[in-house]
Amino acid sequence: MKSATVTKTFGILTAGGDCPGLNAAIRGVCRPAYDRYGMRIVGISNGYRGLIENYTRLLRPEDFWGILTRGGTILGASREKPFKSRSKDADNNLGEYKVAAIKENYRALGLDCLVVVGGNGTNTTGWRLSREGLNVVGLPKTIDNDIVGTDRSFGFDSALAIATEAIDRLHSTAQSHNRVMVIELMGHKAGWLALYAGVAGGGDVILLPEMPYDITAIARHLEERARGGKSFSIVVAAEGALSKEEALLDKKERKRRRQEEGSPSIAYRIAREIERTTGMETRATVLGYTQRGGIPSASDRILATSLGTAAAELLAQGRYGRMVCISGNSVDSVSLETPAEKIKTVPPDHYMIDTATAVGACMGI
């Protein structure tokens, strides 16, 4: 006999960038929702775009069994942002149409709630849809670990392991050729991944978006290492890292200057600045989408599953407008307004920064 539930039918989508653990989260929501409560589950393809275009299908047990270890997402994803379209297209009704289509399809599908699995943008859109009258439950996923309201997001641990292995592999090349190696990791506005991977991989310089760097300080640190008999160095940089000079510019001017310089990304800019300042042979590596691919780590499988089952409980109780989260050692939930339009950045007094500097890493300042 199935347990009582407020939610009878819900839709589920994954949106934004892919990351390890999405399928584990889908399974975590759907198995108890189906097995324990007998809910009807509508899978929505390709994020919010699928809800706009009504690209959906009924999910059966065979769809979400056996997907725990699989990378990617069985539902597909997109970066469709219906409310952003609405704000940008003031002179036409494109954005209004997208939001209206979502609301219409939500009702036509007979949904009691929409479960959205994604990062900052996905949960922000979920919050905005809840203000439009839809019932929404959110799950936090991101390799950047930058969602406000949760201590951890699934995807981060897997990406951290990949980034750390890449740094480990660069050590042998750097040592063999007596070079400085600059590795660029994801993290446009928050440097959690670069900070943790930098410490785990023994990075000699770690550069974060939250701490604009001084190339003179970096050069001095690398030269001190060389004088101490250390013939190679590893620089770990978040993609959003910027110099103190760049930090004084607005976004448009900063973009223009970078285009004039011709460097495609931060790793190449830093490598060029190091060579110019120190004369040391320097190479750049951009890890790119490799960080988001592959199977989830054991930790991310557990986290995604725990968050998924907690979301199923919110559905059963009819507690909508919430995002499940990790708070300390407990699974909890917060209002969807909590993460909306916010970024969890690395605070300057975070213990990991002190950890990094205590073992000899330079933070670029």
C-alpha positions, 0 to 999 in steps of 0.5 A, spaced: 500 500 500 502 506 497 503 512 503 499 518 502 501 524 498 499 531 497 503 531 490 499 526 485 503 528 478 510 532 478 514 534 472 522 534 473 527 537 468 535 538 468 537 545 466 544 549 465 550 545 464 551 538 465 555 535 471 556 528 474 550 526 479 544 529 475 542 522 473 543 520 481 539 525 483 533 524 478 533 517 480 533 519 488 527 523 486 523 518 482 524 512 486 521 514 492 516 518 489 514 512 485 515 506 489 513 509 496 508 514 494 505 512 487 506 519 484 505 520 476 512 522 473 513 527 467 520 527 464 521 534 461 527 534 456 532 539 455 531 543 461 526 549 461 526 549 453 522 542 453 517 545 458 516 551 453 515 546 447 512 541 451 517 536 449 515 531 455 514 524 456 511 519 462 517 516 466 516 509 467 520 505 473 525 502 467 527 509 465 530 511 472 532 504 474 540 503 473 542 510 472 545 511 478 552 511 476 551 514 469 554 521 467 550 526 464 542 526 464 537 522 461 533 528 460 537 532 457 539 540 458 539 547 455 541 554 458 534 556 456 532 562 461 525 564 459 525 570 464 532 573 461 528 573 454 523 577 457 527 582 460 531 583 454 526 583 449 522 589 451 520 591 444 517 584 443 513 578 446 518 573 446 519 572 453 512 573 455 510 568 450 516 563 453 513 564 460 506 563 458 507 557 454 511 554 461 505 556 465 500 553 460 504 546 459 504 546 466 497 546 467 495 542 461 500 536 463 496 536 470 502 537 474 502 539 481 509 541 482 515 542 477 522 539 480 528 543 477 535 540 478 540 545 476 545 551 479 544 558 480 540 560 474 535 554 474 533 555 481 532 562 480 528 561 474 524 556 479 523 561 484 520 566 479 516 561 476 513 560 483 512 567 483 507 566 477 503 561 481 507 554 479 509 549 485 516 548 484 521 544 488 529 545 487 535 541 487 542 544 487 547 542 482 554 545 480 561 543 479 562 550 482 559 549 489 557 556 489 549 556 490 547 560 496 543 556 501 547 549 501 553 547 504 555 543 498 552 541 491 553 535 487 557 535 482 563 539 485 566 533 488 567 529 482 570 535 478 574 536 484 577 529 483 578 530 475 581 537 476 586 534 482 588 529 477 590 533 472 594 538 476 598 531 478 599 529 471 602 536 470 607 536 475 611 530 471 611 535 465 613 541 469 618 537 473 621 534 466 622 541 462 623 545 468 617 549 466 611 553 470 605 550 468 598 554 468 592 550 469 585 554 468 579 551 471 572 553 471 569 558 476 567 564 473 565 568 479 567 563 484 573 560 486 571 554 490 574 549 485 580 552 484 582 553 491 580 546 493 583 543 487 589 547 488 590 545 495 589 538 493 594 538 487 599 542 491 599 548 487 604 553 488 600 559 486 592 559 486 588 565 483 581 566 485 576 571 482 574 573 489 582 576 490 584 580 484 592 578 483 598 582 482 603 579 477 609 582 481 607 578 487 606 572 483 613 573 479 616 574 486 614 568 489 616 564 483 623 567 483 623 565 490 622 558 489 627 558 483 632 561 488 630 555 493 632 550 488 625 548 485 625 548 478 618 548 476 611 551 479 604 550 478 599 555 477 592 554 478 587 559 476 579 559 476 577 562 469 574 568 472 581 570 475 583 577 474 588 582 475 588 588 480 588 593 474 582 589 471 578 589 477 578 597 476 575 596 470 567 595 468 566 589 465 565 592 458 572 595 458 575 589 461 572 585 455 575 590 450 582 590 453 582 582 453 580 582 446 585 587 444 591 583 447 588 577 443 589 572 449 583 567 449 583 565 456 586 567 463 591 561 463 594 564 457 594 571 459 597 569 466 602 565 462 604 570 458 605 575 464 609 570 467 614 569 461 614 577 460 616 578 468 620 573 470 623 570 463 621 563 465 618 558 460 611 558 461 605 553 458 598 554 459 593 548 459 585 549 459 581 543 462 575 545 460 569 541 459 573 535 461 571 537 468 564 536 467 564 530 464 564 522 466 561 518 472 559 521 479 564 520 484 561 516 490 560 522 494 556 525 489 552 519 488 550 519 495 549 527 495 545 527 489 541 521 492 540 524 499 537 530 496 533 527 491 529 523 496 529 529 500 525 532 494 520 527 494 519 528 501 517 535 500 513 533 494 509 528 498 508 533 504 506 539 499 512 543 501 513 547 495 517 553 493 523 550 497 530 548 495 533 541 498 540 543 501 545 540 506 546 544 512 552 541 516 550 534 517 543 534 515 539 534 509 534 540 509 531 545 505 530 553 504 526 557 500 527 558 493 528 565 494 534 564 498 539 562 492 535 566 487 540 571 483 545 570 488 552 567 488 556 564 494 563 566 493 569 564 497 570 569 503 577 572 504 577 569 511 575 562 509 579 557 512 582 554 506 585 560 504 589 560 510 590 552 509 593 554 502 598 559 504 600 555 510 603 550 506 606 555 501 601 557 496 601 564 493 594 567 492 597 572 488 597 578 493 
